[in-house]
Amino acid sequence: MATNQTSWQSFEELRQAAESGDAASQCYLGICYQTGQGVALDYAEAVKWLRRAAEQNDASAQCYLGVCYQAGLGVPQEFGEAAKWFREAAEQGDPAAQFNLGVLYETGQGVTQNYAEAVKWYHAAAERGEPQAQFNLGVFYETGQVVPQDYAEAVKWYTAAAEQDISPAQCNLGLCYQTGRGVEQSDAQAVKWFCRAAKQGDKTAQHNLGLYYASLETKAPCEATEAEAPAEASPEAS
């Protein structure tokens, strides 16, 4: 019988709760084995406990189990099974599962490729604050694939992801400011976001930043440019 316990005083207490049938304990024990937290790394043992929790409809466990099938951790790599478990969790509102399911629909792994379904799940995850989904959704709006091309909507989602330090979103947001697509043109804001992405190693942002400074007679460091830049733009209302 499940105890619905969510905190444990020791690893042994966690194991006992998991063995008693508590789904949250089973999920966390599976994550411990998957990450090597407090125990030796053991993907097969992780799958065992995650599956027990997933079969009790624990959304987090379903998502983690999907990742195991997606990456072939403790089980043979099987994208169809990954999609199955991601869907179970996604339909319960788990944002990571929604994003992962969107990726499978975009790439056609384990499901029939369907960009509209990908956008549907990216949007669901993005609304719940999943940053990679926000970035991917921004790309769809900027390119006009599946959804009507809408630069302002692209900027909204790039900004949301950029503020969570997703470097490709920061780079794309910089380009939007540089070109005035979906937002008022601003070199200061463009450089600010290029700098943020460049510091994370984004090569496109580094290239764009180099081109910008090459166009100036005097080059300034990122730190000075950021200090002089206006405040960060807030995401536009949908």
N, C-alpha and C positions, 0 to 999 in steps of 0.2 A: 504493500500500500504506500502510495506517495506521501511524503511528509511536507512537501513544498518548502523545504529548508533552503535558505539562500546564503547562509554563512556557517563557517565551520571553525572549530578551535584547533583542529589538527588535521593532518592528511588522513590519518586513520579514521577520524570522525567523518571526513568527506567520503571515504571509501565505504564506510558502513551505511551512510545515508544513500549512496548510489546503489549498494547491494540490496537495500530495503525497497528500492523502486522509485526513489525520488528523481524525477526527470532533470531538475536543475542541477542536482549533484552529479548525475550521470553525464550531463553535458560538460560540466566543468572538469570532471575527472578525465573525460575524453580530450579536452583541450590541454590539460596538463601533460598527458601522454603525447599529444601531437606536437607540443612545443618544448617538451623536456623540462617543464616547470615542476620542480620538487621530486621528479622521478626520471628514470632513464627514458630517453626518447624511444617511443615504441608505436609506430603508426598502426600496426595491426590491433594493438590494445586500444588505441584511440578510436579506431573505427568501431570496435566492439561496443564501447560505452556510448559513443555518439549515436550509433544505430539504436541502442536501447532507448535513449532519450528521444530521438527522432520519431520512433514508432509510437511515442506517447504525445506526439504532435508538438514537441518543443521546437520552436522556430529557429532558435540559434543553433541547436544541434543539427537540424535539417540543413541549414546553410553550411555549417562546417563539414557535414557528411558529403554535401555536394562538392565542396572544395577537394575532399579526398578523392572522389571519383574523377573530378576534372584534372587533377594533377597526378593521379595514380599513386596516392600515398596510402599504403596499407591495403589497397585493393587494386585490381587491374584498372588502368585508365579507361573510363567508359563515359563518354560525354552524354549519352542518353540517360544514364542513371544520375549524372550530375544535374541535368536539366530537370529530371523528376523531383529531386530533393530541393533544388533551388525554387521550383514552382510552388512546392508545398509551403516553403517558408515565405516566399514572395507574396503569396495570396493571404498570408497572415500579417503582411505589412513590414517584413524585415527588409530594411533598405539595402543591406549588403547583398542579400539574395536577389532582390529586384535588379540591382546593377549587374550581378553575375548572369542572371537570366537574360538580361538585355544584351550582354556581350555574346552569349551563345546564339541569340537570334541574329545579331549583326554579322557574326562570322559563319553561321550555319553549322555549328558544331553541336551534334546531338539533337538538333531540331532542323526543320526546313528553314533556310535563310529567309528572314522576313524583317525588313527594315522598319515597317510600321509597328510591329510588335516590339522591336528593339527600342524604338522611341517611346512607346507606351510604358515600358518598364523603366527606362532611363528617367522619364518624367516622374514616375511614381517615386523612384529613389531620390531624385533631385529635390523633390518637394519635402522629403524627410531629411535633407541636409547631406546626402552622400556626395562628396566632392568630385569623385571621378565621373559619376553620372551627370553631375552639373556641367562638367567640361564637355563630355560627349554630347549632351543635349545642345550645348552652345554651338558645337561644330555643325550639327544638323540644321540649326536655325541659320547659321551663317552661310552654309552652302545651299540651303533650300532643298535638301534631299528629304523626301517624304512629307515634310512640313513646308508651308509657305516660307520663302526666304524673308527673314525678319532680323535685321542687324541689331535693332534695339533689344529684342529678346535674346539674341546671342550675347550681347554685352551684359545683360542681366545675369545670365548663367555663368559666363566667364568670370564676372566679378565675384559671384558667390563662391566659385571654385578657387579663384585666385586668392581670396581672403583666407582660404584654408590651405594656402601654400602649395597648390597644384601648379607646378612650373609651366607646363604647356598652356594652361589657362592664363597665367600671368603674361606669357609671351603673346598669345593671341589678343589679350586685352590691350596690351601695348600697341599692337598693330591697329586695333580699332581706334585707339586714341590718335595714333600717328596719321591715319587716313581719314578720320572723322566719320567712320562707319558706325552708325547706331549711337553715337555720342558726339558731343562737341569736340572738335579737333583740339588737341593739346599736346605739344611736344614734351612739356614737363611731365605730364601724366604718362605719356608713352615711355619716356626714359625711366621713370620711376618703376614701372612694371617690368620693363626689359631688365633693369638692374636686379630686381628681386628674382626673376627667373634665371638670369645669368649667374647669380651667386649660388644657385642650386645646381649649376652645371648644364643648364639648358643651352645647347649649342646654337640653336636658331636665335635665341635671345642674345647670346654673346655676339653673333654675327650682326644682328640688327643694331646692337649697341655700338659695335665697331663702325658700321656704316654711318650712324648718326654722328659720332664724334669725328669721323673723317671729314664730315661736311662742315665742321666748325673750325675756325681758326684757333680757338682756345679750347682745350679739352679739360673737362672737370671730372673728378672722381664720382662714383655712384653716390657716395655718402653725401657729398655736397648737393648733388642734384636732388636727392630724396628730401633733404632738409628744406630745399627751396620749393619743392613741388607742392601744389595745392593738396588739400585733404583728400583722402581716398573717396572715390565715387561710391555712393550707396547703390545697391541693386535697384533697378527701376521696378515699379509696381507692375505686376502682371495684369 
